Amino acid sequence: MFTLLAGATGGDRHLGATLGGFAVVAGWLGTIATARSVPLVAATCWLFYDGFFVHRNARLTWEGGPDAQRFALLLGAAAAGLLVHRAVRGPGGAGQPLTGVLPAPPARPNPLIRDTDRARARVRTVVRYLMVACFVLACFVAASAERTTAQTAAATRGVDHAVTAHTIAVAAQPLDPSGKPLRGVYPGLVETAVSWDYPAGTAHGGFALVPVGRPVGTPIPVWVDPHGDQVVPPATRAELVLEALGVGGMTFLACGGLVLTVGWTLRRHYDRRDERAWGEAWARFEPEWSGRHRPGHLP
């Protein structure tokens, strides 16, 4: 999200400010990270900064000293966030004052925890990490899509341009078969025939969306190519961001859905194993528990 925001506000022209913004993001992520994941936070921020602002087009290169300094800054910001969070939260608890000073006693295995319970716990942990990875991948894909479409729109603006066309018909409200206006379908803009003169002395015609009720000769901007033929207008900044969010959202839904489906399938597999084990154990112990095999038992 920060990558999209920085890209929309021209972050590639202010690399120092953008790097500071990524340092703030790394520090915030450090407050919710663990000590082991701090390098991962710094590496992720560096990947987005280097791929989309320093070199663009999601192209990564290592420049030695400058990149080492950037990574060190992001790593320090993430570590500072972690330290601040631990300082604010305080020690782990008053009941464990010597934790980390004296070796912890060996933990005894809990006889009530089955192998399938441990397997389910591992599956849940892996699914959580994979969902985080899916989110990072979705952000990377969204930023890449936004950058690519922005460059395409810029290239289109360099070749195509807007000209002023004039309506050659009244922008009339369409009617249904009974003769009533289709207000619910056409909220205010209707497709109306227009014409323009580009290049000079060459007449062209086409259609454009015109507010209802505008008379003949109403000026309307249309986009044309160098030959004067009408083309689709380039995407606006808001459309680029919405498209990037859509691409990132679909990526996250696809990858996250696959991860959740695999995790659910594995948990169901372990549940069926437990059900079979319970059935076998009940068939073995129920006769003794109920007394059906005891002398004098009445069914």
Number of C-alpha atoms within 10 A of each C-alpha: 12 14 23 22 12 18 20 17 12 12 21 18 12 12 15 11 13 21 21 15 17 24 23 16 19 29 26 17 20 27 18 13 19 13 12 8 15 26 19 14 23 27 17 17 23 25 18 23 24 21 19 25 24 19 13 16 17 21 14 16 12 9 8 8 9 10 14 13 11 19 20 16 19 28 24 19 25 31 25 18 23 22 16 15 16 13 10 8 10 10 11 10 9 8 7 9 11 10 12 8 7 8 8 9 6 6 6 6 7 7 6 7 9 11 11 15 15 11 14 20 13 12 16 17 12 14 19 15 11 16 19 14 15 21 19 16 16 25 24 23 20 27 27 24 23 28 23 17 19 21 13 14 17 14 12 17 16 9 10 21 18 15 16 15 24 21 23 16 14 17 22 17 19 16 12 10 7 6 8 10 14 12 12 7 9 15 11 14 16 18 17 21 19 25 20 25 15 18 12 8 8 10 12 17 17 15 16 20 16 22 20 18 13 15 16 15 14 17 17 18 15 23 18 20 16 11 11 20 17 21 14 11 15 19 17 11 15 10 14 21 24 14 17 24 21 15 20 25 17 14 20 23 15 13 19 20 14 13 18 16 13 14 18 16 12 16 19 13 14 17 15 12 13 16 12 12 12 12 11 12 11 13 11 11 10 13 12 12 11 10 13 13 11 11 7 8 9 7 5
